[in-house]
Amino acid sequence: MSDFRLKVFQSVAKNLSFTKASQKLFVSQPAITKHIQELETCYQTRLFDRQGSKISLTEAGELLLKHSEKILDDYKQLEYEMHLLHDEYIGELKLGASTTIAQYVLPPLLANFITKFPQINLSLINGNSRGVEVALQEHRIDLGLVEGIFRLPNLKYTAFLQDELVAVVHTRSKLAVADEILPEELPNIPLVLRERGSGTLDVFERALLQYNLKLSSLNVLMYLGSTESIKLFLEHTDCMGIVSIRSVHKELVVGTLKVVEIKGMPMQREFNFVQLQGQEGGLSQVFMRFAGHHSKSL
């Protein structure tokens, strides 16, 4: 039911490109141009400034973008509630999840969810925790799942699962000799860590502060963008990685990686749902209830 012209406008405004909007919406570029022209005729104002191949939003375009996001969210909520009157769960739910959650927690949950709710069009993007929060603020996703720390006051965080970070080394590494180290030994150990903006690195930094340690005082060989990259890096280097215990279950079972305890430095954290304040209902709530019910099996 929602006005498709608003969806077209929002896509062009977010991407600042008629071509990208055409590709994302699977609509021809002339049709995209026609929809924008109709909106400009309707409001008797230009929505975009065109300078060669580049476009930018006018003041009127900025205003329309602000209201179109609210209107399209309301349409989505209306569609959800109308179908709910008939006990039907129909609609689109766009999820965003930090890398660890997307790779090691969500896949079985998503499979079960689409089996139970086949008429919900579910999609998932992944990135680091800060990237997920930005996507939420830009209305590119409806619900996020992030690691660790509550960062932004205009977002609502709800606990989902407990997790623990551990120090791991390859069993062929010289570092595998020790079962336990002291926090004070960390500056002498080569490390491979997740990139800045990741929830994993945030939690590790917070744990270091208990011992007045900073990242700048550590011997960090590499910052990598995924846990899988860290695990592969450990296969070929005598160093230590800091990762979620959930991400190394298989490697611990088969004996390729080993946990080395950092004595007296627990690295517990929560995985959290994150939503825009004031937009906590609809299919996001359905997914959160479903995930909470199934969390014990994860």
N, C-alpha and C positions, 0 to 999 in steps of 0.2 A: 504493500500500500504506500510505502514511503515515496516521496518525490524523488525520482531518479535523477532529476536535474541537480538536486542538492548533493547527491552522491558524486556526480560527475564534477561539480564545482569543488567539492571537498578534496577529491583526488587530485585535480589539477593544482589546487592551492597547496596541498601538502607536498607534492612533487615538483611544483613550479615547472611543469612540463606537460603539454598536451599529449606528446608521444607516450610518456610513461603512464599517464592516466588511461590512454587508449589500451595499452598493453595490460594494465592491471584490471581493467573493467571488461576486457574482451569486446570492446566497441571500436568501430572505425574512427579514425582521427577526424574526418569531416563531421561525423555525428557528435563527437565531443565538442567541436567548435560550434556546431549548431545549438547545442544545449546551453553553452556559455553565452552565446549571442541572445538567446531567448531570455535568459536571466537578466542580461544587461538591458534589454528592451523593456522587460517587466519593471525594473527598478530605475530605468532611465539614467543609468550611470555606468561608467566603465568599472569593471571589477579587477582588471589586470592592466598594468602598463607593459607595453611591448617594446623592447629595444633590441632590434635584430632578432636573433634566435632565443634571446632571454626574456623571461617575463617576471614580473613582481606584482604583489598585491597592492592595489590602491587602498586608500582609507576605507572606501565602501566595501572593498573585498575583505579587508581585515574584519569589519563589522559583520559581514555575512558569514565568514568562517566561524566566528565566535558563536553566532546563533545557530548555524547549521549543525554544529556539533551537538548542541543541546536538543535540537529538533529531531535529529536522526537517532539520538539515544532514547528520546521519548517514544518515537515510532517503534523502536526495538522493544521497549518495555510494554507498549500497548499490544504489540503482536503476541508477546509472551503471555500477557494476562488474558487476552481474548481466547487464546487456545487453551489456557488453563481452565477456563470455564467448562470445557469439555474433557478435562483430564488428559489433555494432550500437551506434550512438551515438544514444541516446534520452534525453530529459529536458528540464529547464527551465534556462535560463541567463539570469540577469538582469544586464545590464551597466549601468554608470554611466560617463559620460565628461564631461570638462570641455568647455565650449562650443566652443572652437576645434577640438578633436579630433572632437567629435560632428558638427560642420558640415562640416569640410574634409578630414578623414582617413577617418572610418569608413564613410560611405555605400557606396562601391564595395566595401569589404572585407566589409561585412555582406551585401550582395547576393550576393557570391561564396560566403560562408560558408553561407547558407541554401540555396543551390543544391547545395552539396556535402553538407550535413547537413540534409536536409529534415525529419527527425524530431526535431530539437532545436527546442524552443520558445524563441525568442530575443526578448528585449525590451531596450529601451534608455531610460534616463532621462538627462537632461543638466542641468548646473548648473556653478558654478565649482568649482575643484579642491578647495577645502575642503568644499564641500557634498557632493561625491562621496565624500570620505573619511568624512564623518559618516554618509552612507547605508550605507557598507560596515560601519562599526562598529555600526550599528543593524540590520544583517542585512537591509536592504531591497534590496541588490544582492549578487551573488556576486563580481564582478570590476569593478574600476575602471580607468579610464585618465585620468591626470592630467598636468599640465604642470609641469616644473621641479623644485622643491625637495622633498627628503625631509623630511617634517615630523614624523611620529608614530612612536614606537618600537615600538608594537604592530602596525604594518603592515609588510608586505614590499613593497619597490619593485623592479621589474625593468625595465631599459631596453628601450624599444620602438623609437623613432624619434628621429633628430636633427631639431632645428628651429632657426630663427633669427628673432629679432625684428628688425624694421626700422622706421625712421622714414619715414612717407609723408605726402605733401601732395597736394592736388588740383592738376592741371596748370594750372588757371585761377588758382590762389592766387598772391599776391605772394611767398610763400615758395618757390615752384617755381623761382625764379631761381637759387638756389644748388644745386650738386650735392653739396656737402659743408659741414658745420658742425663747430665744435669743441664738445666737451662743455661748456666754460665759457659758451657762448652759450645753452645751454638755458634758463636762468632768464628770458631776454628773449623767448622764443618761446611764444606761446599753444599749449597742448596739450589734447588730448582723450585720455583714458586709460580702460582697463578698470577695473572696480570692485574695491574691496578684497575679498580672498579669492580673486581670480583668479590663476592661475599666471603670466599675462602681466605683471600688475603686480608680482608678487613678483620676477620676473627683472629687470624694468626697475629696480626699487629697488636690487637687488643690484649692477647695473651702475653705477648712479649713485654708489654708495659708493666705487668706485675713484677718483672725483674729489672725494670729500668733499662730494657733493651730496645733498640730501634732498628728498623730495617737497614738503615745506613751503616750500622755497625756489623752487619752480617756479611758473609761471603756468598752473595747470590750470583750464581753462574748465569742463570737465565730466568726470565719471566715468560711463561708460555700461556697461550690462550685457551687451553683445555686440559682436563685431567688425563685424557688419553695421550696427549703429547708428553705430559710429565712422565707417565708410565713407560713410554717408549724411550724417552731420554734416559731414564734410570737404567735401562737395559745396557746402555753403552757408556755409562759414566759412573765414576765413583763419587756419588753425591747422594743427598737425602732430599726427598720431596715431602711436602705437606699437603695431604689430600683428605677427602671424606672417606671414612671407613666403608661406606656403602659402595664406593667406586672401586675398591680393591678386593672385594670378597672372593672373586674367582682366582685372582693371583695368589692370595693367601692360602686358599685351599690346595692349589696345585704346587705351591712352594716356590714361585718365581720372585715374590716379594715378601718382605718381612717387616713387621712393625717394631720400631724401636721406641720405647716409652721415654718421654721427656718428663723426668721425675718432678712432681709437684706443679706441673703446668697443664692443667686440664684445658681442653679446647672444645667445650660443648657449645652447641648453637642450635637454633631453631630454624626450620624451614617455615616461611610465612606466606600466606595469601596476602596480596596487596591490591587494594581497590581505591578508586577516587572517592574521597569523602562525599557522601550524599548519593552515591550510585551503587548501593550495596545489594540491590535486589535482582530479580530476574534469573536468567539462566546461570549467571555467576554463582548465585546462591545455591542453585540446584547442584552445580558441580562441586561446590565446597562441601555441601552435606554428603554427597556421594563419596568424595575423597576422604572425608573424616570418618565415614562408616567403614571404609576399606583400609584405613591407614594401618591398622594392626597387622595386616598381612604384608605390608611393604617392608 
